[in-house]
């Protein structure tokens, strides 16, 4: 084929393709913009708040040491089940036994001293009574000075006896303290549960906590008969939660299983206060702690497992519903937004200072005779894929349900066509 013939064929092909494209555009304009249609229908909707967190035992006891000593005997292992009163471990008691012996010896010494002072007091009392009797019989038989000295010695002996008695009480208290310190070398389970953390081994030394040192956390006992999910809920969702709300829990460690729960606690303050984050130069979302008690904890559940909770905040049966993607927003000054119905409430009321005319208008694009009309609606609860419609449309109405970009661009009066009704799709 000559060069001129090739050029001629190319020009003819370009003309044919151009004509075809013009015809396609013309036909598309005649039938309207391709969109997806849907119908307003009734559905059962469930509104939920989703949050993530971790599992913890309903009751947890962290056991630390009140004395510093070496672990002499360890009777349990991590993961063991224990009962209240069971001996868990013993610390080396040598030093504390010596303190008890020393305190007991001091007590015996104090008691002996008290007995001696009591005998001395009796002797002084007898001496005073003898001299007093002689002085009363005849003052010349006993000098006044001897009588007065005997009276003073009796008073001194009485005070010495009181001091010795107080010394006995002090020695008894010291012995009680020493025995208590000795008793703290034996660790006994305060509750029944599972050893979920064990931080010591035989031969290690545990230390007592101070102001700057938290001390040794020896072990943790968790009572797993009651299991809680502790989740973090964003501040925007907190107003919708209430005590007693039902929840559905999903644990990563137990795939394809769902567990029921009930909200029992809702935090009254943020987990991380804004002031602390501002001091650290951080900007983060404000989250609140919400506690959910599991109603049917699985066997083998452990603290700190990851969990996701869907907290049910509202349920609407047989509600008039539209797809979430169908809801669009028009600014109040948009020419496509009709005059607002004063009886139509906002889905989420703004600040009191915000004028109704400054708020955006929520609505849908209804389709009648192939032409769309923007219609304001009042929205109720939000399901997984559908909005509840309180007013604005009726069951059976046809509306535009996608694509999203088309819904944003369409205006009242635009012609549309349901692309799902055609045998082939052009990809839009």
Secondary structure, DSSP 8 states (H G I E B T S, - for coil): --HHHHHHHHHHHHHHHHHHHHHHHHHHHHH-EEE-EEE-EEEEEEEEEEEEEEEEEEEEEEEE-SS-EEEEEE---TT-EE-TT-EEEEE--HHHHHHHHHHHHHHHHHHHHHHHHHHHHHHHHHHHHHHHHHHHH-TTTS-HHHHHHHHHHHHHHHHHHHHHHHHHHHHHHHHHHHHHHHHTTEEE-SS-EEEEEE---TT-EE----SS----EEEEEEEEEEEEEEEEEEHHHHTT--TT-EEEEEETTSTT--EEEEEEEEEEEESS-HHHHHHTT-----EEEEEEEESS--TT--TT-EEEEEEEEEEEEEEEEEEGGG-EEE-TT-TTS----TT---SS---TTS-GGGS-EEEEEEEETTEEEEEE-EEEEE-SSEEEEEES--TT-EEE---HHHHHH--TT-BEEEGGGSSS----
